[in-house]
């Protein structure tokens, strides 16, 4: 996402979001709602949560960072998964 310019606190001067930003935000919101709905209907035995909220849908160039965070989250969760009999021994 682009950084909003400093408009000196005047809300009338805040630029409208770009069309792509609106579309990406809409897709993200839709994905979150679909995920919540599916998880409510068929809850998983365990969920691994990665801290990726700072990444955008088009941040492909940050894949290495996202993968590393996923690895960290999985390793942190592994003992719990093993207690449930779900993780590798």
C-alpha positions as CSV (number, residue, x, y, z in Angstrom):
1,X,0.0,0.0,0.0
2,X,1.2,3.5,-0.7
3,X,1.9,5.9,2.1
4,X,-0.7,8.6,2.5
5,X,0.8,12.1,2.0
6,X,0.9,14.5,4.9
7,X,-2.1,16.8,4.4
8,X,-1.8,18.7,7.6
9,X,-4.8,17.1,9.3
10,X,-7.2,18.4,6.7
11,X,-9.5,15.4,5.9
12,X,-10.8,17.2,2.8
13,X,-7.3,16.9,1.3
14,X,-6.9,13.2,1.9
15,X,-6.6,11.5,-1.5
16,X,-9.0,8.8,-2.4
17,X,-7.5,5.2,-2.3
18,X,-6.4,3.7,-5.6
19,X,-8.7,1.3,-7.2
20,X,-6.3,-1.6,-6.8
21,X,-6.0,-0.8,-3.1
22,X,-9.8,-1.0,-2.8
23,X,-10.0,-4.3,-4.7
24,X,-7.2,-5.9,-2.7
25,X,-8.7,-4.8,0.6
26,X,-12.1,-6.3,-0.6
27,X,-10.5,-9.6,-1.6
28,X,-8.7,-9.7,1.8
29,X,-11.9,-9.1,3.7
30,X,-13.7,-11.7,1.7
31,X,-11.0,-14.2,2.4
32,X,-11.1,-13.6,6.1
33,X,-14.9,-14.0,6.2
34,X,-14.8,-17.2,4.2
35,X,-12.1,-18.6,6.4
36,X,-14.1,-17.8,9.6
37,X,-17.2,-19.3,8.2
38,X,-15.5,-22.6,7.2
39,X,-13.7,-22.8,10.5
40,X,-17.0,-22.4,12.4
41,X,-18.7,-25.1,10.3
42,X,-15.8,-27.6,10.6
43,X,-13.4,-26.4,13.3
44,X,-9.8,-27.7,13.0
45,X,-8.1,-29.7,15.7
46,X,-5.3,-27.1,15.9
47,X,-4.5,-23.8,14.2
48,X,-1.0,-22.5,13.5
49,X,-1.1,-18.7,13.5
50,X,1.6,-16.8,11.7
51,X,2.2,-13.1,12.4
52,X,1.8,-11.9,8.8
53,X,-0.7,-9.0,9.1
54,X,2.0,-6.5,8.0
55,X,2.2,-8.2,4.6
56,X,-0.1,-7.3,1.7
57,X,-1.6,-9.5,-0.9
58,X,0.9,-8.4,-3.5
59,X,4.0,-8.5,-1.4
60,X,5.4,-11.5,-3.3
61,X,8.9,-10.0,-3.0
62,X,8.6,-10.7,0.8
63,X,8.0,-14.4,0.4
64,X,11.2,-15.3,2.2
65,X,10.1,-13.3,5.2
66,X,6.6,-14.9,5.1
67,X,8.1,-18.4,4.8
68,X,10.4,-17.8,7.7
69,X,7.5,-16.6,9.9
70,X,5.5,-19.7,9.0
71,X,8.4,-21.9,9.9
72,X,8.8,-20.1,13.2
73,X,5.1,-20.4,14.0
74,X,5.1,-24.1,13.1
75,X,8.2,-24.9,15.3
76,X,6.6,-23.0,18.2
77,X,3.4,-25.0,17.8
78,X,5.0,-28.4,17.3
79,X,5.1,-29.4,21.0
80,X,1.3,-28.8,21.3
81,X,0.6,-30.7,18.1
82,X,2.7,-33.6,19.4
83,X,0.7,-33.7,22.6
84,X,-2.5,-34.0,20.5
85,X,-0.8,-36.8,18.4
86,X,-0.9,-34.6,15.3
87,X,2.8,-33.6,14.9
88,X,5.7,-35.6,13.7
89,X,7.5,-37.4,16.5
